[in-house]
Amino acid sequence: MVGQAGRLAGRFIAVTGAAQGIGQAIAAEFRAEGADLFLLDIDGPSLEHAAAELTHLPGGALLHAAADIADADRVAQVFADAALAQGRHLDGLVNNAGVNVFHPPLQTDAAEWQRAFAINLEGAWSCARAVLPGMIAAGHGVILNIASTHSFTIIPGTFPYPVVKHALLGLTKSLALEYAAQGVRVNAIAPGYVATQKVLDWWDTQPDPAAARAATLALHPQGRIAEACEIARAATFMISDECPFMTATCLTIDGGLSQRQHA
Ligand SMILES: NC(=O)c1ccc[n+]([C@@H]2O[C@H](COP(=O)([O-])OP(=O)(O)OC[C@H]3O[C@@H](n4cnc5c(N)ncnc54)[C@H](O)[C@@H]3O)[C@@H](O)[C@H]2O)c1
């Protein structure tokens, strides 16, 4: 389901990690709402496929680039290329690309620690750095970081993912306060469990995937987890101009799970 048409008309918005999952759902929702899009993903073939599917839907410009957001030079280049191709600066960014890096703390080697931070935090910062000067010059821009309920709660054995997702909230608040007076808003969404490949893969790594799935659903007050489109609809509102006084905040979308004291 998509909302009323045209809520993002005239906007030029980048979405990272747009080849699948939450990022793909956000891209589809934003296109349906009239945005011009710049999509990034490390997985070039899947991104090509996702972009081709979107071009079948009515909408504005659709640019895309294969890029590893952990590569700061590549990020700067593809954002500059997109702005040049469209003849204007980006006025929206969704930092969605991310990876699960889950270990017990003392079994986390330096490479895994570094990978978690390079993609989930430094990647978001590199993309923000690429768009902020244009937003500040224009006096208008919105950045939305896809955080997690791991940004304020801990599941043992998922280290250092919650450490880096806590830091992503810190980045959100810091940039929001630094650039509020220049017309830039920076917010976050904290999803709980969302039915994407990442979660299906995690269930599949468990000794009994069906039991793991049932246990996850049973944790939730509504007896289900979120669909990616439910995150995308909230993202549309937060990246739009419908909430101009909303900045430095984080919207939790977890079906109430993080407020539950006991099952
Ligand atoms: N699925 C969930 O339950 C859930 C819950 C809370 C938060 N999140 C967050 O939402 C975001 C999206 O999650 P998802 O479930 O859709 O994941 P996903 O694995 O389905 O999709 C992530 C996308 O990001 C891309 N990507 C990964 N590393 C990249 C890199 N270095 N550079 C560019 N692109 C890269 C992947 O190729 C993929 O297309 C992540 O930041 C994740 O931490 C997900």
PDBQT file of the ligand as one rigid body, heavy atoms in Angstrom, charges set to zero:
ROOT
HETATM    1  N1  LIG A 301      15.688  -6.529   9.267  1.00  0.00    +0.000 N 
HETATM    2  C1  LIG A 301      15.635  -6.181  10.521  1.00  0.00    +0.000 C 
HETATM    3  O1  LIG A 301      15.020  -6.883  11.359  1.00  0.00    +0.000 OA
HETATM    4  C2  LIG A 301      16.268  -4.893  10.992  1.00  0.00    +0.000 A 
HETATM    5  C3  LIG A 301      15.971  -4.453  12.287  1.00  0.00    +0.000 A 
HETATM    6  C4  LIG A 301      16.536  -3.273  12.760  1.00  0.00    +0.000 A 
HETATM    7  C5  LIG A 301      17.364  -2.540  11.936  1.00  0.00    +0.000 A 
HETATM    8  N2  LIG A 301      17.658  -2.992  10.692  1.00  0.00    +0.000 N 
HETATM    9  C6  LIG A 301      18.567  -2.173   9.880  1.00  0.00    +0.000 C 
HETATM   10  O2  LIG A 301      17.924  -1.847   8.670  1.00  0.00    +0.000 OA
HETATM   11  C7  LIG A 301      18.884  -1.714   7.633  1.00  0.00    +0.000 C 
HETATM   12  C8  LIG A 301      18.482  -2.599   6.460  1.00  0.00    +0.000 C 
HETATM   13  O3  LIG A 301      18.334  -3.915   6.924  1.00  0.00    +0.000 OA
HETATM   14  P1  LIG A 301      17.693  -5.079   6.022  1.00  0.00    +0.000 P 
HETATM   15  O4  LIG A 301      17.119  -6.059   6.955  1.00  0.00    +0.000 OA
HETATM   16  O5  LIG A 301      16.885  -4.503   4.937  1.00  0.00    +0.000 OA
HETATM   17  O6  LIG A 301      19.048  -5.717   5.433  1.00  0.00    +0.000 OA
HETATM   18  P2  LIG A 301      19.328  -6.549   4.102  1.00  0.00    +0.000 P 
HETATM   19  O7  LIG A 301      20.541  -7.353   4.397  1.00  0.00    +0.000 OA
HETATM   20  O8  LIG A 301      18.096  -7.223   3.619  1.00  0.00    +0.000 OA
HETATM   21  O9  LIG A 301      19.696  -5.390   3.059  1.00  0.00    +0.000 OA
HETATM   22  C9  LIG A 301      20.820  -4.567   3.281  1.00  0.00    +0.000 C 
HETATM   23  C10 LIG A 301      21.281  -3.995   1.955  1.00  0.00    +0.000 C 
HETATM   24  O10 LIG A 301      22.462  -3.223   2.225  1.00  0.00    +0.000 OA
HETATM   25  C11 LIG A 301      23.446  -3.560   1.269  1.00  0.00    +0.000 C 
HETATM   26  N3  LIG A 301      24.787  -3.350   1.830  1.00  0.00    +0.000 N 
HETATM   27  C12 LIG A 301      25.398  -4.112   2.771  1.00  0.00    +0.000 A 
HETATM   28  N4  LIG A 301      26.633  -3.663   2.978  1.00  0.00    +0.000 NA
HETATM   29  C13 LIG A 301      26.807  -2.589   2.169  1.00  0.00    +0.000 A 
HETATM   30  C14 LIG A 301      27.890  -1.711   1.924  1.00  0.00    +0.000 A 
HETATM   31  N5  LIG A 301      29.066  -1.862   2.560  1.00  0.00    +0.000 N 
HETATM   32  N6  LIG A 301      27.729  -0.713   1.036  1.00  0.00    +0.000 NA
HETATM   33  C15 LIG A 301      26.562  -0.569   0.365  1.00  0.00    +0.000 A 
HETATM   34  N7  LIG A 301      25.503  -1.391   0.545  1.00  0.00    +0.000 NA
HETATM   35  C16 LIG A 301      25.633  -2.383   1.435  1.00  0.00    +0.000 A 
HETATM   36  C17 LIG A 301      23.194  -5.019   0.943  1.00  0.00    +0.000 C 
HETATM   37  O11 LIG A 301      23.779  -5.414  -0.304  1.00  0.00    +0.000 OA
HETATM   38  C18 LIG A 301      21.672  -5.080   0.953  1.00  0.00    +0.000 C 
HETATM   39  O12 LIG A 301      21.127  -4.805  -0.314  1.00  0.00    +0.000 OA
HETATM   40  C19 LIG A 301      20.230  -2.068   8.254  1.00  0.00    +0.000 C 
HETATM   41  O13 LIG A 301      20.895  -0.887   8.637  1.00  0.00    +0.000 OA
HETATM   42  C20 LIG A 301      19.843  -2.867   9.482  1.00  0.00    +0.000 C 
HETATM   43  O14 LIG A 301      20.818  -2.794  10.501  1.00  0.00    +0.000 OA
HETATM   44  C21 LIG A 301      17.129  -4.143  10.190  1.00  0.00    +0.000 A 
ENDROOT
TORSDOF 0
